[in-house]
Amino acid sequence: MNIEKNATVPFLEALKFWFKLGWISFGGPAGQIAIMHKELVDDKHWISEKRFLHALNYCMVLPGPEAQQLSIYIGWLLHRTWGGIVAGVLFVLPSLFILIGLSYIYVAFGNLPWVAALLYGIKPAVAAIVVQAVHRIGSKTLKTPSKAPILWTVAVASFVGLYFFSVPFPLIVLLAAFVGYAGSKFAPTQFTSVGGHGSKSVSNTHVAAVIDDDTPTPEHAKFKKSRLALVIGICLVLWLLPMGVLMSYQGWQGTLTQMSWFFTKAALLTFGGAYAVLPYVYDGGVNQFAWLSGAQMMDGLALGETTPGPLIMVVSFVAFLGGWSKQVLGPDALFLGAALAATLTTWFTFLPSFMFILAGGPLVETTHNNLKFTAPLTVITAAVVGVIASLALFFIAHIALKASNIGFQFTNIDFFALGLAGIATLALIRYKVSVMSVLFACAICGLLYRTWI
């Protein structure tokens, strides 16, 4: 496909793609970014590899779902503010509708033995998908240790610090950014040929893209203080209006108000994308507010992996179960209350993503050829590899025991679940089996195993 100089992408064509992406974006952030890379860089040539990775590394720095933020960024770059809004909304909307329906089925029929058996099989697949994410992101970001020892050191230190010493991830981000800034001065070659996750290596045969390596920044993407203030102001109003209504309706201690505030904090204070934010959501939803149990949280992750959209959409499941159990609109409106909780949570979780991209994008566009800025972003991406690895170990530990309250005993080890996770990992990484095929196969295995034992 040859792209003429100064070519543009028709808005309707982009709209069709973003709509399709919302329904096919399975596999968590790694899978979603891989889909966007294949479609937008390799097939359609709407954006070059270099510009795609630069935008991705910025999204990796931000709190929130990096795949959805990347879609907002590219949509905004192609078609101004409305392009970014359409891309970001369509990325999330199908998943919200599907998860509300699945959450209702779960609370209404989740105690059925066959449903529990299917979820039992899906959980090892979820663990395998996270391991695959570590492999995918690590292979594209870290390269070989001899070529990028700094990145490998950061990834390992991030894993150890987070899993064994509970170092806050914002601190890890700051330290990684500092390492990248210093490294750009003293070891710049380690950061000049490193790819981002979910992508392919840059080919020697370059095909021109609509937004190419040397395409000037579009007029609408240039930084202006007045535009920055306008975007931040509008986003604050869009946050304050529903929060004010909730405060007047339920007060500060109301379940819907607390959910909205909690997931606003999750969106603003947690870094590293969906996999890094899950421990925070788990602690708040299970331990702090008791909106659901730990086992239900794992079931929610399993459902989240089987639906399109960001994995962080599991917050909609958490909110639905919390709205149902707390009867936020009364005992006669359980479904409406739970659906309202899920919708509000989605709004407050994803609103900051639009602000970060639409407000920060113009600043980022001024740095895509400056190693002083790109090196810190690359090192932060390496740190995220360690974060996802820590989450993978967390999931594996969760499925390894038949009963969590008994502790680690040989008779309590769930060898079937561990074996299924191992086979699923091999299928995903070695044989490139699709995520949906692995999830389906593991669900059937879980059903058969629980039926026979």
Secondary structure in CASP SS format (residue, H / E / C, confidence):
PFRMAT SS
TARGET T0000
AUTHOR 0000-0000-0000
METHOD secondary structure of the structure
MODEL  1
M C 1.00
N C 1.00
I C 1.00
E C 1.00
K C 1.00
N C 1.00
A C 1.00
T C 1.00
V C 1.00
P C 1.00
F H 1.00
L H 1.00
E H 1.00
A H 1.00
L H 1.00
K H 1.00
F H 1.00
W H 1.00
F H 1.00
K H 1.00
L H 1.00
G H 1.00
W H 1.00
I H 1.00
S C 1.00
F C 1.00
G C 1.00
G H 1.00
P H 1.00
A H 1.00
G H 1.00
Q H 1.00
I H 1.00
A H 1.00
I H 1.00
M H 1.00
H H 1.00
K H 1.00
E H 1.00
L H 1.00
V H 1.00
D H 1.00
D H 1.00
K C 1.00
H C 1.00
W C 1.00
I E 1.00
S C 1.00
E H 1.00
K H 1.00
R H 1.00
F H 1.00
L H 1.00
H H 1.00
A H 1.00
L H 1.00
N H 1.00
Y H 1.00
C H 1.00
M H 1.00
V H 1.00
L C 1.00
P E 1.00
G C 1.00
P C 1.00
E H 1.00
A H 1.00
Q H 1.00
Q H 1.00
L H 1.00
S H 1.00
I H 1.00
Y H 1.00
I H 1.00
G H 1.00
W H 1.00
L H 1.00
L H 1.00
H H 1.00
R H 1.00
T H 1.00
W H 1.00
G H 1.00
G H 1.00
I H 1.00
V H 1.00
A H 1.00
G H 1.00
V H 1.00
L H 1.00
F H 1.00
V H 1.00
L H 1.00
P H 1.00
S H 1.00
L H 1.00
F H 1.00
I H 1.00
L H 1.00
I H 1.00
G H 1.00
L H 1.00
S H 1.00
Y H 1.00
I H 1.00
Y H 1.00
V H 1.00
A H 1.00
F H 1.00
G C 1.00
N C 1.00
L C 1.00
P H 1.00
W H 1.00
V H 1.00
A H 1.00
A H 1.00
L H 1.00
L H 1.00
Y H 1.00
G H 1.00
I H 1.00
K H 1.00
P H 1.00
A H 1.00
V H 1.00
A H 1.00
A H 1.00
I H 1.00
V H 1.00
V H 1.00
Q H 1.00
A H 1.00
V H 1.00
H H 1.00
R H 1.00
I H 1.00
G H 1.00
S H 1.00
K H 1.00
T H 1.00
L C 1.00
K C 1.00
T C 1.00
P C 1.00
S C 1.00
K C 1.00
A C 1.00
P H 1.00
I H 1.00
L H 1.00
W H 1.00
T H 1.00
V H 1.00
A H 1.00
V H 1.00
A H 1.00
S H 1.00
F H 1.00
V H 1.00
G H 1.00
L H 1.00
Y H 1.00
F H 1.00
F H 1.00
S C 1.00
V C 1.00
P C 1.00
F H 1.00
P H 1.00
L H 1.00
I H 1.00
V H 1.00
L H 1.00
L H 1.00
A H 1.00
A H 1.00
F H 1.00
V H 1.00
G H 1.00
Y H 1.00
A H 1.00
G H 1.00
S H 1.00
K H 1.00
F H 1.00
A C 1.00
P H 1.00
T H 1.00
Q H 1.00
F H 1.00
T C 1.00
S C 1.00
V C 1.00
G C 1.00
G C 1.00
H C 1.00
G C 1.00
S C 1.00
K C 1.00
S C 1.00
V C 1.00
S C 1.00
N C 1.00
T C 1.00
H C 1.00
V C 1.00
A C 1.00
A C 1.00
V C 1.00
I E 1.00
D C 1.00
D C 1.00
D C 1.00
T C 1.00
P C 1.00
T C 1.00
P C 1.00
E H 1.00
H H 1.00
A H 1.00
K C 1.00
F C 1.00
K C 1.00
K H 1.00
S H 1.00
R H 1.00
L H 1.00
A H 1.00
L H 1.00
V H 1.00
I H 1.00
G H 1.00
I H 1.00
C H 1.00
L H 1.00
V H 1.00
L H 1.00
W H 1.00
L H 1.00
L H 1.00
P H 1.00
M H 1.00
G H 1.00
V H 1.00
L H 1.00
M H 1.00
S H 1.00
Y H 1.00
Q H 1.00
G C 1.00
W C 1.00
Q C 1.00
G C 1.00
T H 1.00
L H 1.00
T H 1.00
Q H 1.00
M H 1.00
S H 1.00
W H 1.00
F H 1.00
F H 1.00
T H 1.00
K H 1.00
A H 1.00
A H 1.00
L H 1.00
L H 1.00
T C 1.00
F E 1.00
G C 1.00
G H 1.00
A H 1.00
Y H 1.00
A H 1.00
V H 1.00
L H 1.00
P H 1.00
Y H 1.00
V H 1.00
Y H 1.00
D H 1.00
G H 1.00
G H 1.00
V H 1.00
N H 1.00
Q H 1.00
F C 1.00
A C 1.00
W C 1.00
L C 1.00
S C 1.00
G H 1.00
A H 1.00
Q H 1.00
M H 1.00
M H 1.00
D H 1.00
G H 1.00
L H 1.00
A H 1.00
L H 1.00
G H 1.00
E H 1.00
T C 1.00
T C 1.00
P C 1.00
G C 1.00
P C 1.00
L H 1.00
I H 1.00
M H 1.00
V H 1.00
V H 1.00
S H 1.00
F H 1.00
V H 1.00
A H 1.00
F H 1.00
L H 1.00
G H 1.00
G H 1.00
W H 1.00
S H 1.00
K C 1.00
Q C 1.00
V C 1.00
L C 1.00
G C 1.00
P C 1.00
D C 1.00
A C 1.00
L H 1.00
F H 1.00
L H 1.00
G H 1.00
A H 1.00
A H 1.00
L H 1.00
A H 1.00
A H 1.00
T H 1.00
L H 1.00
T H 1.00
T H 1.00
W H 1.00
F H 1.00
T H 1.00
F H 1.00
L H 1.00
P H 1.00
S H 1.00
F H 1.00
M H 1.00
F H 1.00
I H 1.00
L H 1.00
A H 1.00
G H 1.00
G H 1.00
P H 1.00
L H 1.00
V H 1.00
E H 1.00
T C 1.00
T C 1.00
H C 1.00
N C 1.00
N C 1.00
L H 1.00
K H 1.00
F H 1.00
T H 1.00
A H 1.00
P H 1.00
L H 1.00
T H 1.00
V H 1.00
I H 1.00
T H 1.00
A H 1.00
A H 1.00
V H 1.00
V H 1.00
G H 1.00
V H 1.00
I H 1.00
A H 1.00
S H 1.00
L H 1.00
A H 1.00
L H 1.00
F H 1.00
F H 1.00
I H 1.00
A H 1.00
H H 1.00
I H 1.00
A H 1.00
L E 1.00
K C 1.00
A C 1.00
S C 1.00
N C 1.00
I C 1.00
G C 1.00
F C 1.00
Q C 1.00
F H 1.00
T H 1.00
N H 1.00
I E 1.00
D C 1.00
F H 1.00
F H 1.00
A H 1.00
L H 1.00
G H 1.00
L H 1.00
A H 1.00
G H 1.00
I H 1.00
A H 1.00
T H 1.00
L H 1.00
A H 1.00
L H 1.00
I H 1.00
R C 1.00
Y C 1.00
K C 1.00
V C 1.00
S C 1.00
V H 1.00
M H 1.00
S H 1.00
V H 1.00
L H 1.00
F H 1.00
A H 1.00
C H 1.00
A H 1.00
I H 1.00
C H 1.00
G H 1.00
L H 1.00
L H 1.00
Y H 1.00
R H 1.00
T H 1.00
W H 1.00
I C 1.00
END
